[in-house]
C-alpha cells in the first residue's frame, strides 16, 4: 500500500514533467518556424 502511493505520486510527477517538456517543445517549434519564416522574408 505504501509503495503503491509512491508509485502513483511518481507517475503524477512524470506526467507533470511530460507536460513541461511538451510545452517547451511546442514553444521551440513555434519559435523555430517563426525564425525560418523571418529568414525567408529577408
Secondary structure, 3 states (H helix, E strand, C coil): CHHHHHHHHHHHHHHHHHHHHHHHHHHHHHHHHHHHHHHHHC
